[in-house]
Amino acid sequence: MLGRQIPIAASGGGQFGAYLALPASGSGPGLVVLQGVFGVNQEVRRVCDLYAEEGYVVLAPDLFWRIEPGINLSHSAIDAPKAMVLEHRFDIEQGVTDIGDTVRTLRQMRECDGRIGALGFSLGGRLAYLAAVRCEVNAAVAYYGAGIESHLNQAASIRCPMVLHFGAADQFVTEAVRGEIVNALAARAETEVYVYPAAAHGFAYPGTEGFSAPAASIAFSRSLGLFRRTIGPHYDLSALWDAHTDYEFATRDPEKTMATMTSQPYVNHIPTMTGGYGYAALHRFYREFFIPQMPKDTTATVWSRTVGSDRVIDEILFSFTHDVAMEWMIPGIPPTGRRIEIPLIAVVQFRGAKIFNEHIYWDQASLLTQLGVLEPKGLPIAGVEQARKLTDESLPSNALIRAWSAKPTKP
């Protein structure tokens, strides 16, 4: 864990602890992370560290301090009974007061620029909703907030944009309850509600029984999108990605390429499963295989680009003469001297101002066909025609559908 404990003065007297995680820049917008029934445990601290990587000054207050300070339970059947007792004993109203104290403390910190969001899970999701109603936050995100339905009479007092995430298979927030919440918030244009198919309660926590990687990934991007829009920080992801590819293809410098990435990045070229996981493996890959095995006449023409809150997706026309061994793209095939043109998709995820991962896709069958090592006759495969069709949409479609040309389309 990257953070440390700090004290927060309670407005009614006394003080309670909070986990503080700072971004690499040392300052930025503030984010209050609100615990579930298991306390400020390892998963809550992991979320704090993650958002600190994204550029936020993060505080996670110990909201059970009046019952028992320092609660740190696991998401296990062994600790579940104690967690349920703590939830039953917890005073929601007093908790909201403590959140208000946390927001004020964070706003007064020199590291915080004054803009603050709230983010909570389960019980914390309910509290994030109440923070949007009663506390001076600029945005709020609630994950599977069990109990929000008890406070829908306060919906008219919501002060900021908000995102709510629910799992369709959540046993604590049923379909009927979700419907009640959606109906109560329908008139609020700045409130977004998302339901994730087959996802259960706790779907955002890796290692827990209810974890769903697809739901967690999409929900994280949506949450980050709200915070980026409302409180920042704002990064030029397009320019950062352009700098990275310039170091790969123009400068051809492995050290500068790696400097654009996080401390533990990964790259996966999907068709060949080449790249690397972690700094050491990826550094070796760039240094020994990717950069030195790139043909000198390589061009990567961006045909379209989509920029999101934490991702850049490029549609690329990738062209080169196969005059060197390319183990990263065509392992085991010696240079053929052939000219290759192939569409390629790059899905690039960022953490703050650094690249976290890359998923790169292309059609290996089309590539092997153009190299002359795969005979396309009788197979549903297109060669360079894929690239031609990308650049000229008026070229014929459906050439691989035999029945299409047998019966021409009427004007």
C-alpha positions in Angstrom: 0.0 0.0 0.0 1.2 3.5 -0.9 -0.6 5.6 1.8 -0.5 6.4 5.4 -2.8 7.1 8.3 -3.8 10.6 9.3 -6.1 11.9 12.1 -9.3 13.8 11.4 -11.0 16.0 14.1 -14.6 15.1 14.6 -17.0 18.1 14.9 -18.6 16.7 18.0 -15.3 16.0 19.7 -12.6 13.4 19.5 -10.8 12.3 16.3 -10.8 9.4 13.9 -8.3 7.9 11.5 -8.3 8.0 7.7 -6.1 6.4 5.1 -4.4 9.0 2.9 -3.0 8.2 -0.6 -1.3 10.9 -2.7 -0.8 11.1 -6.4 2.7 11.1 -7.9 2.3 14.8 -8.6 1.8 15.4 -4.9 -1.5 17.3 -5.5 -4.8 17.2 -7.3 -8.5 16.9 -6.9 -9.8 15.3 -3.7 -11.7 12.0 -3.4 -13.3 10.6 -0.3 -13.6 6.8 -0.4 -16.3 5.3 1.8 -15.9 1.9 3.3 -18.3 -1.1 3.3 -19.2 -3.2 6.3 -15.7 -4.7 6.4 -14.1 -1.5 7.4 -11.1 0.3 5.8 -9.6 -3.0 4.8 -7.1 -4.0 2.2 -9.6 -3.7 -0.7 -10.6 -0.2 0.3 -7.0 0.8 0.6 -6.3 -0.8 -2.8 -9.1 1.4 -4.3 -7.5 4.5 -2.7 -4.1 3.6 -4.2 -5.6 3.1 -7.6 -7.3 6.5 -7.6 -4.1 8.1 -6.3 -2.4 6.7 -9.4 -5.2 8.4 -11.4 -4.2 11.7 -10.0 -6.4 12.1 -6.9 -5.7 13.0 -3.3 -7.6 10.2 -1.6 -9.0 9.9 2.0 -10.8 6.9 3.4 -12.2 7.7 6.8 -12.7 5.0 9.5 -16.4 5.4 9.9 -16.7 2.6 12.5 -14.4 4.4 14.9 -17.1 5.0 17.5 -17.9 1.3 17.6 -14.4 -0.1 17.2 -11.5 1.9 15.7 -9.4 0.3 13.0 -11.8 -2.4 11.7 -10.0 -4.3 9.0 -12.0 -7.4 8.0 -11.6 -9.7 5.1 -14.4 -10.5 2.6 -14.7 -14.0 4.0 -17.4 -16.1 5.6 -15.4 -16.0 8.8 -15.6 -12.3 9.1 -19.0 -11.8 7.6 -21.0 -12.2 10.9 -18.9 -9.5 12.7 -19.4 -7.2 9.7 -23.1 -7.6 9.9 -23.1 -6.8 13.6 -21.1 -3.7 12.9 -23.5 -2.6 10.1 -26.4 -3.0 12.5 -24.7 -0.9 15.2 -23.6 1.8 12.8 -25.3 5.1 13.1 -25.9 6.4 9.5 -26.6 9.9 10.6 -23.4 10.1 12.6 -21.5 8.6 9.7 -22.7 11.4 7.3 -21.5 13.9 9.9 -18.1 12.2 9.9 -18.0 12.3 6.1 -18.7 16.0 6.2 -15.7 16.4 8.6 -13.6 14.4 6.2 -14.6 16.5 3.2 -13.8 19.7 5.1 -10.4 18.3 6.2 -9.5 17.2 2.7 -10.5 20.6 1.2 -8.2 22.3 3.7 -5.2 20.2 2.8 -2.6 22.0 0.8 -2.4 18.9 -1.5 -6.1 19.2 -2.5 -7.1 21.7 -5.1 -10.6 22.2 -3.5 -12.7 20.0 -5.8 -13.9 16.8 -4.2 -15.7 13.6 -5.2 -17.2 10.8 -3.1 -16.9 7.1 -3.9 -18.4 4.3 -1.9 -19.1 0.5 -2.0 -22.1 -1.3 -0.5 -22.7 0.6 2.8 -20.3 3.1 1.4 -22.5 3.4 -1.7 -25.4 4.4 0.4 -23.2 6.9 2.1 -21.9 8.3 -1.2 -25.5 8.9 -2.1 -26.1 10.8 1.1 -22.9 12.7 0.6 -24.3 13.9 -2.7 -27.4 15.1 -0.8 -25.8 16.6 2.4 -22.1 17.1 2.0 -20.2 19.6 -0.1 -19.0 17.2 -2.8 -18.8 18.0 -6.5 -19.5 14.4 -7.7 -20.5 11.1 -6.2 -20.3 7.4 -7.3 -22.1 4.6 -5.5 -21.4 0.9 -6.1 -24.3 -1.4 -5.2 -25.5 0.9 -2.5 -27.8 -1.2 -0.4 -30.2 1.0 1.5 -30.3 3.9 -0.9 -34.0 3.2 -1.3 -34.5 4.3 2.3 -33.4 7.9 1.4 -35.2 8.4 -1.9 -37.3 11.1 -0.3 -34.1 13.2 -0.3 -33.4 12.8 -4.0 -34.6 16.4 -4.8 -31.7 17.6 -2.6 -28.9 15.9 -4.6 -26.4 18.7 -5.2 -24.0 17.2 -7.8 -23.7 14.8 -10.7 -23.8 11.1 -9.7 -23.3 7.6 -11.0 -24.8 4.5 -9.5 -23.7 1.0 -10.3 -25.7 -2.2 -9.6 -25.4 -5.9 -10.4 -28.4 -7.6 -12.0 -27.8 -10.6 -9.7 -27.4 -8.5 -6.5 -29.1 -10.3 -3.7 -29.1 -7.2 -1.5 -30.4 -4.7 -4.1 -33.1 -6.6 -5.9 -34.6 -5.8 -9.3 -37.7 -4.3 -7.5 -35.5 -2.0 -5.4 -33.4 -1.0 -8.4 -36.6 -0.1 -10.2 -37.7 2.1 -7.3 -34.3 3.9 -7.3 -34.4 4.4 -11.1 -37.9 5.8 -11.0 -37.0 8.2 -8.2 -34.0 9.5 -10.0 -35.3 9.5 -13.6 -35.9 13.2 -13.7 -32.3 14.0 -12.7 -30.3 14.4 -16.0 -27.0 14.4 -14.1 -27.6 11.1 -12.5 -26.6 7.9 -14.3 -27.7 4.4 -13.3 -26.0 1.3 -14.7 -27.0 -2.3 -14.2 -24.4 -5.0 -15.1 -25.8 -8.4 -16.4 -25.1 -11.4 -14.1 -23.0 -9.3 -11.7 -23.5 -9.9 -8.0 -23.0 -7.7 -4.9 -19.4 -6.9 -4.5 -18.6 -7.3 -8.2 -15.9 -4.6 -8.1 -13.6 -6.3 -5.6 -11.0 -8.7 -7.1 -10.5 -11.9 -5.1 -14.0 -11.9 -3.7 -16.8 -14.4 -4.5 -18.9 -11.8 -6.4 -16.0 -10.3 -8.5 -16.8 -9.8 -12.2 -13.8 -8.5 -14.2 -15.9 -7.2 -17.1 -18.4 -5.4 -14.9 -15.6 -4.0 -12.7 -13.7 -2.7 -15.7 -16.6 -1.0 -17.4 -17.8 0.5 -14.1 -14.4 1.8 -13.3 -14.2 3.6 -16.6 -17.6 5.1 -16.1 -16.8 6.2 -12.6 -13.5 7.8 -13.7 -15.3 9.5 -16.6 -17.6 11.2 -14.1 -14.8 12.4 -11.9 -12.7 13.6 -14.9 -15.6 15.7 -16.2 -16.5 17.2 -12.8 -13.4 17.6 -10.8 -10.5 16.5 -13.1 -7.6 16.1 -13.4 -7.5 16.3 -17.2 -4.8 14.5 -19.2 -4.3 14.7 -23.0 -4.3 11.0 -23.5 -4.1 11.4 -27.3 -0.9 13.3 -27.0 0.5 10.9 -24.5 -0.2 7.9 -26.8 1.3 9.8 -29.8 4.5 10.4 -27.8 4.7 6.7 -26.9 4.3 5.5 -30.5 6.8 8.1 -31.6 9.4 6.5 -29.3 8.5 3.1 -30.7 8.5 3.8 -34.5 10.5 7.1 -35.0 13.0 7.5 -32.2 13.1 3.8 -31.6 14.2 4.2 -28.0 13.2 1.4 -25.5 14.1 3.6 -22.5 11.9 6.5 -23.6 9.2 4.1 -24.6 9.1 2.5 -21.1 9.2 6.0 -19.5 5.7 6.6 -20.9 4.3 3.6 -18.9 3.4 2.8 -15.3 5.8 0.9 -13.0 4.0 -2.4 -13.7 2.5 -2.2 -17.3 1.6 -4.9 -19.7 1.2 -5.3 -23.4 -0.6 -8.1 -25.2 -0.5 -8.6 -29.0 -3.6 -10.7 -29.1 -3.0 -12.9 -32.2 0.5 -14.0 -31.1 0.3 -13.3 -27.3 3.6 -11.4 -27.4 4.5 -8.5 -25.3 5.1 -8.6 -21.6 3.6 -8.4 -18.1 5.5 -6.2 -15.6 8.3 -3.7 -16.2 11.2 -6.2 -16.5 9.5 -8.5 -19.0 8.1 -5.7 -21.1 11.4 -3.7 -21.1 13.2 -6.8 -22.5 10.5 -7.3 -25.1 10.8 -3.7 -26.4 14.6 -3.8 -26.2 15.3 -7.2 -27.8 12.3 -7.9 -30.0 9.8 -5.2 -30.8 11.9 -2.1 -31.6 14.9 -3.8 -33.3 12.6 -6.1 -35.3 10.6 -3.3 -36.8 11.1 -2.8 -40.6 12.6 0.6 -41.5 9.7 1.5 -43.8 7.0 0.7 -41.3 4.1 3.2 -41.2 1.1 3.2 -38.8 -1.6 5.5 -40.2 -4.3 6.3 -37.7 -7.6 6.0 -39.5 -9.8 6.8 -36.6 -9.4 7.5 -32.9 -11.7 7.3 -29.9 -10.6 8.9 -26.6 -12.3 8.0 -23.4 -11.7 8.8 -19.7 -9.0 6.2 -19.4 -8.5 4.7 -22.9 -7.5 5.5 -26.4 -8.7 3.2 -29.2 -7.0 3.6 -32.5 -8.0 2.1 -35.9 -4.7 1.8 -37.8 -3.5 0.9 -41.3 -0.2 -0.9 -40.5 2.1 -1.2 -43.4 5.7 -2.6 -43.8 8.0 -4.6 -46.0 8.8 -7.9 -44.4 12.6 -7.6 -44.8 13.5 -8.5 -41.2 12.5 -11.2 -38.8 9.4 -10.1 -36.8 9.1 -12.5 -33.9 6.6 -10.3 -32.1 4.2 -10.3 -35.0 5.1 -13.3 -37.3 7.1 -15.7 -35.0 9.0 -18.4 -36.8 8.6 -17.0 -40.3 11.8 -15.8 -42.0 11.7 -12.5 -44.0 9.8 -12.9 -47.2 10.4 -9.4 -48.7 6.7 -8.9 -49.3 4.8 -5.7 -48.8 2.1 -6.0 -46.1 -0.9 -3.8 -45.4 -3.2 -4.8 -42.6 -5.8 -3.1 -40.4 -4.9 -3.1 -36.7 -6.8 -2.1 -33.6 -5.0 -0.7 -30.5 -6.9 -0.5 -27.2 -4.7 1.5 -24.8 -5.5 2.0 -21.1 -4.0 4.7 -19.0 -3.4 5.3 -15.3 -3.2 9.0 -14.8 -0.6 10.3 -17.3 1.0 6.9 -17.9 0.1 3.9 -20.1 -1.0 1.0 -18.1 -1.7 -1.6 -20.8 -2.1 -2.2 -24.5 -4.3 -4.8 -26.3 -3.4 -4.9 -30.0 -5.6 -6.8 -32.5 -5.1 -7.8 -36.1 -6.2 -10.6 -38.4 -3.3 -13.1 -38.4 -4.9 -15.1 -41.3 -4.9 -12.0 -43.5 -1.3 -11.4 -42.6 -0.2 -14.9 -43.3 -2.1 -14.9 -46.6 -0.2 -11.7 -47.7 3.1 -13.4 -46.8 2.3 -16.3 -49.0 2.5 -18.9 -46.2 -1.2 -19.6 -46.0 -3.3 -20.6 -49.0 -6.7 -18.8 -48.8 -8.4 -20.8 -51.5 -11.6 -22.4 -50.1 -11.2 -20.6 -46.7 -13.2 -17.5 -45.5 -10.1 -15.3 -45.5 -9.3 -12.0 -47.1 -5.7 -10.8 -47.7 -4.7 -7.2 -48.6 -8.4 -6.6 -49.6 -9.0 -5.9 -45.9 -6.7 -2.9 -46.0 -8.2 -1.8 -49.3 -11.7 -1.9 -47.9 -10.6 0.1 -44.8 -9.4 2.9 -47.0 -12.1 2.8 -49.6 -15.6 1.8 -48.3 -17.0 1.8 -51.8 -15.2 -1.3 -52.7 -17.4 -4.4 -53.0 -18.6 -6.1 -49.9 -19.6 -9.7 -49.3 -17.1 -11.2 -51.8 -16.7 -14.3 -49.5 -20.4 -15.0 -49.5 -20.8 -17.2 -52.6 -24.6 -16.8 -52.8 -24.2 -13.0 -52.9 -22.7 -12.8 -56.4 -24.9 -15.5 -57.7 -28.0 -13.3 -57.2 -27.0 -9.6 -57.8 -28.6 -6.9 -55.7 -31.4 -5.0 -57.5 -30.9 -1.3 -57.8 
